[in-house]
Amino acid sequence: MEKFVTSNLKLGIIAGGQLGKMLIQEASKWDIATYVLDKKSNCPAGSIASVFVKGNHLDFNSVYQFGKKVDILTYELENINIDALLKLKSEGLKIVPDPDILKIIQDKGLQKDFYSENNIPTVAYQSFKSKDEIIDAITTNHLNFPFVQKLRKGGYDGKGVAVIRGEQDLVKLLEGASIVEENVDISKEIAVVAARNEKGEIKCFPIVEMVFDSRTNIVEMLVCPSEISKEQSLKAIHIAEIIIEKLGMAGLLAVEFFVDVNGEILVNEVAPRPHNSGHHTIESVITSQFEQHLRAILNLPLGSTQIKLPAVMLNLLGEKGYEGPVRYEGLTESLAIEGVKIHLYGKKITKPNRKMGHVTVVSTIL
């Protein structure tokens, strides 16, 4: 495969957010030409891509024509026009992860069905076509409070999720096809980023523990390594390996778990791409998640996932109550702290809770 790691290889990335930007930064080390499709010309990845193509990832023609320009296609988000990807695949374009796998993952209903069919532990759920069906189920005592509603498609960073604790919260119900999960008493939320290449080699990054903002459901901070038991850690890693193996997937798969108050490990959801829960790996692990994604999709040997240093990662989110040109404060003070590494994504406009960057703080003690 070494012959493919060259500027003659055209790697296409659908969407040019921070994940695409950090993937390009890794690809440049291997002299790979990178093409980015995004509807915004000032997207984070646009300024560093070899070629930027303006287009909408939900538009069939934009995705299809973009795919015709590249040798291999990957993506940094799930909400993509799947019909265009399937047509490109039928015409012989290598798309990694495979669009048939993406078709399952981008629909939370199909994703949950996959877990049930493969005896993978997850939160009990029901599927509904509309919010009226949910209200009918409550009225006929087929659904009890409290519960969590998740739209089957399109949700991200806490969007598309409604926590319904009682009748007073019914105004929060979202319209559209959705799944409804039991409300689990959660002790912790953890994540495992797994990688698999086409040869079937699998490696998992060390488990991280995530801390969420209870109001926005966005990750505020993560800690690696996590403070769960060795038995729980081995179980979560084993489940992640089973999922990526049964999907037959090449690439990265981020698996998010709930740890309930009884210590049980339950799959929440997965993402077939680099993930917010793996950003710390740039500094704290021998192989970053972005390098590992490239290794996996190019069918190269996977890199070591050994921790170099324990780390904490903090998301830099847009200030509440402000929308407009971005302005950063505290950079000098932060950089004066030993072990602090700052990543600014290059987004020109900040909005409340928008991910504008992240800070990784690595331990200075081995």
C-alpha positions as CSV (number, residue, x, y, z in Angstrom):
1,M,0.0,0.0,0.0
2,E,3.0,2.3,0.4
3,K,2.7,3.3,-3.3
4,F,-0.6,4.9,-2.6
5,V,0.9,7.3,0.0
6,T,1.9,9.9,-2.4
7,S,0.8,13.3,-3.8
8,N,-0.7,11.3,-6.7
9,L,-3.3,10.0,-4.4
10,K,-6.4,12.2,-4.2
11,L,-8.1,11.8,-0.8
12,G,-11.6,13.3,-0.7
13,I,-13.1,14.5,2.6
14,I,-16.8,15.3,2.8
15,A,-17.3,18.4,5.0
16,G,-14.5,20.7,6.0
17,G,-15.0,21.3,9.8
18,Q,-12.4,20.8,12.5
19,L,-12.2,17.1,12.0
20,G,-11.5,17.5,8.3
21,K,-8.8,20.1,9.1
22,M,-7.0,17.9,11.6
23,L,-7.2,14.9,9.2
24,I,-5.6,17.0,6.5
25,Q,-2.8,18.1,8.8
26,E,-2.0,14.4,9.3
27,A,-2.4,13.6,5.6
28,S,0.1,16.3,4.7
29,K,2.8,14.4,6.5
30,W,2.4,11.6,4.0
31,D,2.3,13.9,0.9
32,I,-1.3,13.1,0.2
33,A,-3.4,15.5,-1.9
34,T,-6.6,16.4,-0.1
35,Y,-9.9,17.5,-1.6
36,V,-12.6,19.0,0.6
37,L,-16.3,19.4,-0.1
38,D,-18.1,22.0,2.0
39,K,-20.9,24.5,1.5
40,K,-18.9,27.2,3.2
41,S,-15.7,28.5,1.5
42,N,-14.3,29.7,4.8
43,C,-14.7,26.4,6.6
44,P,-11.8,25.3,8.8
45,A,-10.4,22.8,6.4
46,G,-10.9,24.9,3.3
47,S,-7.7,27.0,3.7
48,I,-5.3,24.0,4.0
49,A,-6.9,21.5,1.6
50,S,-5.0,20.9,-1.7
51,V,-8.3,21.5,-3.5
52,F,-11.5,23.0,-2.1
53,V,-14.9,22.3,-3.7
54,K,-17.9,24.3,-2.7
55,G,-21.1,22.1,-2.4
56,N,-23.7,20.8,-0.1
57,H,-23.1,17.3,1.5
58,L,-26.8,16.7,1.4
59,D,-27.1,17.4,-2.3
60,F,-26.9,14.3,-4.6
61,N,-25.2,16.1,-7.5
62,S,-22.6,17.9,-5.3
63,V,-21.6,14.7,-3.5
64,Y,-21.6,12.6,-6.7
65,Q,-19.5,15.1,-8.8
66,F,-17.1,15.6,-5.9
67,G,-16.6,11.8,-5.7
68,K,-15.6,11.7,-9.4
69,K,-12.7,14.0,-8.7
70,V,-10.9,11.7,-6.1
71,D,-9.4,8.3,-5.7
72,I,-10.7,7.5,-2.2
73,L,-13.5,9.1,-0.3
74,T,-14.0,9.5,3.4
75,Y,-16.1,11.9,5.6
76,E,-16.1,13.8,8.9
77,L,-19.9,13.7,9.5
78,E,-22.7,11.2,9.0
79,N,-25.5,13.3,7.6
80,I,-24.5,12.9,3.9
81,N,-26.6,12.1,0.7
82,I,-26.4,8.3,0.9
83,D,-27.8,7.7,-2.6
84,A,-24.9,9.6,-4.1
85,L,-22.4,7.6,-2.1
86,L,-24.0,4.3,-3.1
87,K,-23.9,5.3,-6.8
88,L,-20.2,6.2,-6.5
89,K,-19.6,2.8,-4.8
90,S,-21.4,1.0,-7.6
91,E,-19.1,2.7,-10.1
92,G,-16.0,1.5,-8.3
93,L,-15.0,4.4,-6.1
94,K,-13.4,3.3,-2.8
95,I,-15.4,4.9,0.0
96,V,-14.3,4.3,3.6
97,P,-16.1,3.6,5.8
98,D,-18.5,1.9,3.4
99,P,-21.7,3.7,2.6
100,D,-23.8,0.6,3.5
101,I,-22.4,0.9,7.0
102,L,-23.0,4.6,7.1
103,K,-26.6,3.9,6.1
104,I,-27.1,2.0,9.3
105,I,-25.3,4.4,11.5
106,Q,-26.9,7.6,10.3
107,D,-30.3,6.2,11.3
108,K,-30.5,5.7,15.1
109,G,-33.4,3.3,14.6
110,L,-31.4,1.0,12.3
111,Q,-28.4,1.4,14.6
112,K,-30.4,0.3,17.7
113,D,-31.8,-2.6,15.7
114,F,-28.3,-3.7,14.8
115,Y,-27.4,-3.8,18.5
116,S,-30.5,-5.9,19.4
117,E,-29.9,-8.3,16.5
118,N,-26.3,-8.8,17.6
119,N,-26.9,-9.1,21.4
120,I,-24.9,-5.9,22.1
121,P,-26.0,-4.3,25.4
122,T,-27.9,-1.1,24.9
123,V,-30.7,0.9,26.5
124,A,-34.2,-0.5,25.9
125,Y,-36.0,1.5,23.2
126,Q,-39.2,1.8,21.1
127,S,-39.5,3.3,17.6
128,F,-42.1,6.0,16.7
129,K,-43.0,7.6,13.4
130,S,-44.1,11.0,14.9
131,K,-44.6,12.8,18.2
132,D,-48.3,12.1,18.0
133,E,-47.5,8.4,18.2
134,I,-45.5,9.1,21.3
135,I,-48.3,11.0,22.9
136,D,-50.7,8.1,22.0
137,A,-48.4,5.6,23.6
138,I,-48.3,7.7,26.8
139,T,-52.1,8.0,26.8
140,T,-52.5,4.2,26.4
141,N,-49.9,3.4,29.1
142,H,-47.5,1.8,26.6
143,L,-44.9,4.4,27.4
144,N,-44.0,5.8,30.8
145,F,-42.2,8.9,32.1
146,P,-39.3,9.6,32.2
147,F,-37.8,8.9,28.8
148,V,-35.4,10.2,26.2
149,Q,-36.5,10.9,22.6
150,K,-33.9,10.9,19.8
151,L,-34.6,11.8,16.2
152,R,-33.6,8.9,14.0
153,K,-31.6,11.2,11.6
154,G,-29.8,14.4,11.7
155,G,-29.0,14.9,15.4
156,Y,-25.5,15.9,16.6
157,D,-23.9,17.7,19.6
158,G,-27.1,17.4,21.7
159,K,-29.4,18.5,18.9
160,G,-32.2,16.1,18.0
161,V,-32.5,14.9,21.6
162,A,-35.3,15.7,24.1
163,V,-35.4,14.5,27.8
164,I,-39.0,14.1,28.8
165,R,-39.4,13.8,32.6
166,G,-43.1,14.4,32.9
167,E,-46.2,15.9,31.2
168,Q,-44.8,19.4,31.6
169,D,-42.0,18.4,29.2
170,L,-44.2,17.2,26.4
171,V,-43.8,20.6,24.7
172,K,-40.2,19.6,24.1
173,L,-41.2,16.6,22.0
174,L,-39.5,16.7,18.6
175,E,-41.4,16.1,15.3
176,G,-40.2,13.3,13.1
177,A,-39.4,9.6,13.2
178,S,-37.6,8.9,16.4
179,I,-36.6,6.3,19.0
180,V,-37.5,6.6,22.6
181,E,-35.2,5.1,25.2
182,E,-35.7,4.4,28.9
183,N,-34.2,7.0,31.1
184,V,-31.1,5.3,32.6
185,D,-29.6,6.3,35.9
186,I,-26.1,7.1,34.6
187,S,-23.0,7.0,36.7
188,K,-20.6,7.8,34.0
189,E,-20.3,8.3,30.2
190,I,-17.3,6.8,28.5
191,A,-16.0,6.3,25.0
192,V,-13.8,4.0,23.0
193,V,-12.3,4.9,19.6
194,A,-11.8,1.6,17.7
195,A,-9.9,1.3,14.4
196,R,-10.0,-1.6,11.8
197,N,-8.3,-1.9,8.5
198,E,-9.4,-4.1,5.5
199,K,-7.1,-6.9,6.6
200,G,-9.2,-7.2,9.8
201,E,-6.6,-5.8,12.2
202,I,-8.3,-4.0,15.1
203,K,-6.9,-1.6,17.7
204,C,-8.7,0.4,20.4
205,F,-7.6,3.6,22.0
206,P,-7.6,3.8,25.8
207,I,-11.1,4.6,27.3
208,V,-11.9,8.2,28.0
209,E,-14.4,9.5,30.6
210,M,-16.6,12.3,29.4
211,V,-18.3,15.1,31.3
212,F,-21.3,16.7,29.6
213,D,-23.1,20.0,30.0
214,S,-26.5,18.8,31.4
215,R,-28.3,21.6,29.6
216,T,-26.8,21.4,26.1
217,N,-25.7,17.7,26.2
218,I,-22.3,18.8,24.7
219,V,-19.0,17.3,26.0
220,E,-17.3,19.9,28.2
221,M,-14.3,17.8,29.2
222,L,-12.8,14.3,28.9
223,V,-10.2,12.5,31.0
224,C,-7.8,9.8,29.8
225,P,-7.3,7.3,31.2
226,S,-10.8,6.9,32.8
227,E,-11.4,5.9,36.4
228,I,-13.5,2.8,35.7
229,S,-12.5,-0.7,36.8
230,K,-10.3,-2.9,34.7
231,E,-13.2,-5.3,34.2
232,Q,-15.4,-2.5,32.9
233,S,-12.6,-1.3,30.7
234,L,-12.0,-4.7,29.1
235,K,-15.8,-5.2,28.6
236,A,-16.2,-1.8,26.8
237,I,-13.2,-2.4,24.6
238,H,-14.5,-5.9,23.8
239,I,-17.9,-4.5,22.8
240,A,-16.3,-1.9,20.6
241,E,-14.3,-4.6,18.9
242,I,-17.4,-6.8,18.4
243,I,-19.3,-3.8,16.8
244,I,-16.6,-2.8,14.3
245,E,-16.0,-6.5,13.4
246,K,-19.6,-7.3,12.9
247,L,-20.0,-4.2,10.8
248,G,-17.1,-5.4,8.7
249,M,-15.9,-1.8,8.8
250,A,-12.6,-0.2,7.8
251,G,-11.8,3.2,9.4
252,L,-12.5,4.6,12.9
253,L,-15.5,3.9,15.0
254,A,-16.1,6.0,18.1
255,V,-18.4,4.1,20.5
256,E,-20.1,6.0,23.3
257,F,-21.2,4.1,26.4
258,F,-23.3,4.7,29.5
259,V,-22.1,3.2,32.7
260,D,-25.3,2.9,34.9
261,V,-25.4,3.1,38.7
262,N,-25.1,-0.7,38.8
263,G,-21.9,-0.6,36.8
264,E,-23.4,-2.1,33.7
265,I,-21.9,-1.0,30.3
266,L,-24.5,0.0,27.7
267,V,-23.9,1.3,24.2
268,N,-25.3,4.7,23.6
269,E,-24.4,5.4,20.0
270,V,-21.5,5.3,17.5
271,A,-19.8,7.5,14.9
272,P,-17.9,6.1,11.9
273,R,-15.2,8.8,11.9
274,P,-12.7,10.7,14.0
275,H,-14.5,12.0,17.1
276,N,-14.4,14.6,19.8
277,S,-13.6,11.9,22.3
278,G,-10.3,11.3,20.5
279,H,-8.8,14.8,20.2
280,H,-6.4,14.3,23.1
281,T,-4.6,11.5,21.2
282,I,-2.8,14.1,19.2
283,E,-0.5,14.8,22.2
284,S,-1.2,12.0,24.6
285,V,-1.0,8.7,22.5
286,I,1.7,7.4,20.2
287,T,-0.7,7.4,17.2
288,S,-3.3,10.1,17.0
289,Q,-6.8,9.2,16.0
290,F,-6.3,11.1,12.7
291,E,-3.2,9.2,11.7
292,Q,-5.0,6.0,12.7
293,H,-8.0,6.8,10.5
294,L,-5.6,7.3,7.5
295,R,-3.8,4.0,8.3
296,A,-7.2,2.2,8.5
297,I,-8.8,3.6,5.3
298,L,-5.5,3.0,3.3
299,N,-5.3,-0.5,4.7
300,L,-1.9,0.1,6.3
301,P,-0.8,-1.4,9.6
302,L,-2.5,0.2,12.5
303,G,-0.3,2.3,14.8
304,S,0.3,1.9,18.6
305,T,-2.5,3.1,20.9
306,Q,-0.2,3.2,23.9
307,I,-0.6,6.3,26.2
308,K,2.4,8.6,26.3
309,L,1.0,10.8,29.0
310,P,-2.4,11.0,30.9
311,A,-4.5,13.9,29.6
312,V,-7.5,16.1,30.1
313,M,-9.2,17.7,27.1
314,L,-11.5,20.8,27.3
315,N,-13.8,21.9,24.5
316,L,-13.7,25.6,23.8
317,L,-17.3,26.6,23.2
318,G,-18.8,29.8,22.0
319,E,-19.8,32.1,24.9
320,K,-23.4,32.2,25.8
321,G,-25.3,35.3,24.8
322,Y,-22.8,36.3,22.0
323,E,-22.8,35.7,18.2
324,G,-20.4,37.4,15.9
325,P,-16.7,37.6,15.0
326,V,-14.6,35.3,17.1
327,R,-12.4,36.7,19.8
328,Y,-10.2,34.6,22.1
329,E,-9.3,35.6,25.6
330,G,-6.8,34.0,28.0
331,L,-4.4,32.5,25.4
332,T,-1.3,34.0,27.0
333,E,-2.2,32.9,30.5
334,S,-3.1,29.4,29.3
335,L,0.1,28.9,27.3
336,A,2.1,29.9,30.4
337,I,0.9,26.6,32.0
338,E,3.2,23.7,31.4
339,G,1.5,20.9,29.5
340,V,-1.2,23.0,27.8
341,K,-1.7,22.5,24.1
342,I,-4.3,24.8,22.4
343,H,-6.1,24.0,19.1
344,L,-8.1,26.8,17.5
345,Y,-10.3,25.5,14.6
346,G,-10.3,28.7,12.6
347,K,-14.1,29.3,12.6
348,K,-14.6,33.0,11.9
349,I,-18.0,33.4,13.6
350,T,-18.8,32.2,17.1
351,K,-22.2,31.2,18.4
352,P,-23.4,30.1,21.8
353,N,-22.0,26.5,22.5
354,R,-20.4,26.3,19.0
355,K,-17.2,24.2,19.1
356,M,-14.4,26.8,18.4
357,G,-11.4,24.8,19.5
358,H,-10.1,22.5,22.2
359,V,-7.3,22.5,24.9
360,T,-5.4,19.4,25.8
361,V,-3.6,19.4,29.1
362,V,-1.0,16.6,29.3
363,S,0.5,15.4,32.6
364,T,4.0,16.6,33.2
365,I,4.6,13.5,35.4
366,L,5.1,10.1,33.9
